[in-house]
């Protein structure tokens, strides 16, 4: 399977829907001016790998402050609740699980079946390097503003770089 700009738009639409409905977070449309570096804030990353009609993964890199908001919103807590700090990785993983589960039927149709593996944490820089090492046919990246914070989402398909990233 080869990715295209259409897949990039589908990724954005899916991310926007999942984050707004599950994490109660506002997502601003991609802006080419946002294609620079993300804000210099500590980051957290998560990925969900899928196998089936084609193989790949979805991934997200978010500022820690945004991951805390996701965790609090998804658990019905206040943003400054210490319990939210301990659930940031789980929240990102669950959001990536939902993005992946909603994205695949949009790309492949409803007939093909996929196995979606458990979310796992990633090194943010390793994720960016993997995306930079892939051509647009094997990786699509969107940078958006979520609750005013620069956030990156990735769709990888059938790339050897992906296998190395997920096996680290």
C-alpha positions in Angstrom: 0.0 0.0 0.0 1.2 3.5 -0.9 0.2 6.6 1.0 -0.9 9.8 -0.6 -2.0 13.3 0.4 -5.6 11.9 0.6 -4.4 9.7 3.5 -2.9 12.7 5.2 -6.3 14.4 5.1 -8.0 11.2 6.4 -5.5 11.1 9.2 -6.3 14.7 10.2 -10.0 14.2 10.0 -9.7 11.0 12.2 -7.4 12.7 14.7 -9.7 15.7 15.0 -12.8 13.5 15.5 -11.2 11.2 18.1 -9.5 14.0 20.1 -12.6 16.2 20.2 -15.0 13.3 21.1 -12.8 11.2 23.5 -10.4 13.8 25.0 -12.6 16.9 24.7 -9.7 18.7 23.0 -9.9 21.3 20.3 -7.8 20.6 17.2 -6.8 23.3 14.7 -6.4 22.4 11.1 -2.9 21.7 9.8 -0.9 24.8 8.9 2.1 24.6 6.7 3.8 27.3 8.9 3.6 24.7 11.8 5.9 22.4 9.9 8.8 23.8 11.9 10.0 22.3 15.2 7.5 21.7 18.0 7.6 23.8 21.1 10.6 23.1 23.4 8.6 21.3 26.0 9.1 17.8 27.4 7.3 15.3 25.2 5.7 11.9 25.3 5.0 9.6 22.4 2.9 6.5 21.9 2.2 4.2 18.9 -0.2 1.5 18.0 0.9 -1.1 15.4 -1.5 -2.9 13.1 -1.2 -6.1 11.0 -3.5 -7.3 8.3 -4.4 -6.3 4.7 -1.3 -4.0 5.1 0.9 -3.5 8.1 1.9 -0.3 9.8 1.4 2.0 12.8 -0.1 5.2 14.0 1.9 7.4 16.4 1.5 10.6 18.3 4.1 13.0 19.9 2.6 15.4 22.4 3.8 17.9 24.9 3.6 16.4 28.5 1.3 19.3 29.4 -1.2 18.2 26.7 -0.9 14.5 27.7 -1.9 15.6 31.3 -4.9 17.4 29.8 -5.9 14.3 27.8 -5.6 12.1 30.9 -7.6 14.4 33.1 -10.3 14.9 30.5 -10.6 11.2 29.8 -10.8 10.3 33.5 -13.0 13.2 34.5 -10.3 14.8 36.7 -9.1 18.3 37.2 -6.0 19.1 35.1 -3.9 19.6 38.2 -4.9 16.3 39.8 -1.8 14.2 40.6 -3.6 11.1 39.4 -3.6 12.5 35.8 0.2 12.6 35.8 0.4 8.8 36.3 -2.1 8.2 33.4 -0.6 10.3 30.7 1.0 7.4 28.8 -2.2 5.3 29.1 -4.3 8.2 27.8 -2.0 8.7 24.8 -2.0 5.0 24.1 -5.8 4.8 24.3 -6.2 7.8 22.0 -3.8 6.2 19.4 -5.8 3.0 19.7 -9.0 4.9 18.9 -7.3 6.8 16.0 -6.0 3.6 14.5 -9.3 1.8 14.9 -11.2 4.6 13.2 -8.5 5.3 10.6 -8.1 1.8 9.1 -11.7 1.5 7.8 -11.4 5.0 6.2 -8.3 3.9 4.3 -8.9 0.2 3.5 -12.7 0.0 3.6 -14.8 -2.2 6.0 -13.9 -5.6 4.5 -10.3 -6.0 5.3 -9.6 -7.2 8.8 -6.7 -5.9 11.0 -5.2 -6.9 14.2 -4.5 -3.8 16.3 -1.7 -4.4 18.9 -1.4 -2.9 22.3 -0.2 0.7 22.5 3.4 1.2 23.4 5.5 4.2 24.4 8.0 5.5 21.9 11.0 7.8 21.9 9.8 11.0 20.2 13.1 11.7 18.4 13.3 8.1 17.1 9.7 8.4 15.8 10.6 11.6 13.9 13.8 10.0 12.5 11.7 7.1 11.3 9.3 9.4 9.5 12.1 11.5 8.1 13.7 8.3 6.7 10.5 7.2 4.9 9.2 8.6 1.7 5.7 10.0 1.5 4.4 6.7 0.2 5.3 5.0 3.5 4.8 7.7 6.1 2.5 10.7 6.5 2.9 13.2 9.2 0.6 16.0 10.3 1.5 18.8 12.8 -1.5 20.4 14.4 -2.3 22.6 17.3 -4.2 20.8 20.0 -5.4 23.0 22.9 -2.8 25.5 21.6 0.1 23.0 21.8 2.0 21.8 18.8 1.4 18.0 18.4 2.5 15.5 15.7 0.6 12.5 14.4 2.1 9.8 12.1 0.8 7.1 9.9 3.4 4.5 8.8 2.8 1.7 6.4 5.0 -1.2 5.3 8.3 0.3 6.2 11.5 -1.4 7.4 12.2 1.7 9.5 8.9 1.2 11.3 10.0 -2.3 12.4 13.2 -1.0 13.9 11.3 1.8 15.7 8.8 -0.5 17.3 11.4 -3.1 18.3 13.6 -0.7 20.2 
